[in-house]
Amino acid sequence: MTPVSEEHPVSERVSWAEAARITIEVKDGHPWLVIEPDVWIWPTRARKIAVKFLDERRGDRYNNTFNALLDAWIQILLGTAGRNQTVTLTTFTNGSELENPSFAIGTRTAFAWQARA
């Protein structure tokens, strides 16, 4: 439960869910769709009191675990688990290119495996 304060006089139940933070970044002149697996906390003000929970929940998200989460979000968002594929997304099912632009998104990730000697 959230703490009661002057700004928030009623305590609320704190909820959480697996989530993905999605941004578009430009690197070396190329746009990248960045998907970062995260944990969503509601209400957002409760994130401050959920630090220990978040640390424990995200504490082992390295290498294979992080990559598996990333693959799952790619499957959910782009509809494919295949690597090095191009997925074309449009807003609507019909219309001209001006009315309904399309976006090609590659499924290749920037996840890096450790080099083996």
C-alpha positions in Angstrom: 0.0 0.0 0.0 1.2 3.5 -0.7 1.9 5.8 2.2 -0.6 8.6 3.0 0.7 12.1 2.4 -0.8 15.6 2.2 -0.7 15.3 -1.6 -2.2 11.8 -1.6 -4.5 11.5 1.4 -5.8 8.0 0.4 -3.6 4.9 0.5 -3.6 2.8 -2.7 -2.8 -0.8 -3.5 0.6 -1.1 -5.3 0.5 -3.2 -8.4 3.3 -4.4 -10.8 3.6 -6.0 -14.2 6.4 -6.9 -16.6 6.7 -4.1 -19.1 8.8 -2.7 -21.9 10.1 0.8 -22.4 10.1 1.7 -26.1 12.0 4.6 -27.6 13.4 5.5 -31.0 17.0 6.7 -31.1 19.2 7.8 -33.9 22.8 6.4 -33.9 25.2 7.1 -36.7 22.3 8.5 -38.8 20.2 5.4 -38.5 17.0 5.1 -36.5 16.8 2.3 -33.9 13.8 1.0 -32.1 15.0 0.5 -28.6 13.1 -2.1 -26.4 14.1 -2.2 -22.8 12.4 -4.8 -20.6 11.4 -3.3 -17.3 8.9 -3.7 -14.4 6.0 -1.3 -14.3 4.8 -0.1 -10.9 1.4 1.5 -10.3 0.7 4.1 -9.0 4.0 5.6 -10.3 4.7 7.4 -7.0 5.0 3.9 -5.4 8.2 3.2 -7.4 10.1 5.0 -4.6 8.9 2.5 -2.0 9.3 -0.5 -4.3 13.1 -0.1 -4.8 13.9 -3.3 -2.9 11.3 -5.3 -4.9 12.5 -3.9 -8.2 16.1 -4.7 -7.3 15.2 -8.3 -6.5 12.9 -8.7 -9.5 15.5 -7.3 -12.0 18.6 -8.4 -10.1 19.4 -11.5 -12.3 18.5 -9.9 -15.7 21.9 -10.4 -17.3 22.9 -12.1 -20.5 20.6 -15.1 -21.2 17.8 -13.9 -19.0 17.8 -10.4 -20.5 18.0 -11.8 -24.0 15.1 -14.1 -23.4 13.0 -11.2 -22.1 14.0 -9.1 -25.2 13.1 -12.0 -27.5 9.7 -12.3 -25.8 9.0 -8.6 -26.2 10.1 -8.7 -29.9 7.6 -11.6 -30.4 4.8 -9.7 -28.7 5.4 -6.4 -30.4 6.5 -7.5 -33.9 4.7 -10.9 -34.1 7.8 -12.9 -34.8 10.6 -14.6 -32.8 12.8 -15.0 -35.9 16.2 -13.3 -36.0 17.3 -11.0 -38.8 13.9 -10.6 -40.3 12.2 -7.4 -41.5 8.7 -6.7 -40.3 6.6 -4.1 -42.0 4.0 -2.3 -39.8 1.2 0.0 -41.0 -1.4 1.9 -39.0 -4.3 1.0 -41.2 -5.3 -1.8 -43.5 -5.7 0.4 -46.6 -5.0 3.8 -48.1 -2.2 5.5 -50.1 1.4 5.8 -48.8 0.6 9.3 -47.6 -2.5 8.2 -45.8 -1.0 5.0 -44.4 2.8 5.1 -44.1 4.6 1.9 -43.4 7.6 1.2 -41.3 10.1 -1.6 -41.8 11.6 -2.9 -38.5 14.4 -5.4 -38.4 14.4 -8.1 -35.6 18.2 -8.1 -35.3 19.1 -7.1 -31.7 22.2 -5.4 -30.4 22.5 -8.0 -27.7 26.1 -9.1 -27.6 27.4 -12.5 -26.6 30.7 -12.8 -24.7 33.6 -13.6 -27.1 35.1 -17.0 -26.6 38.8 -17.6 -27.0 
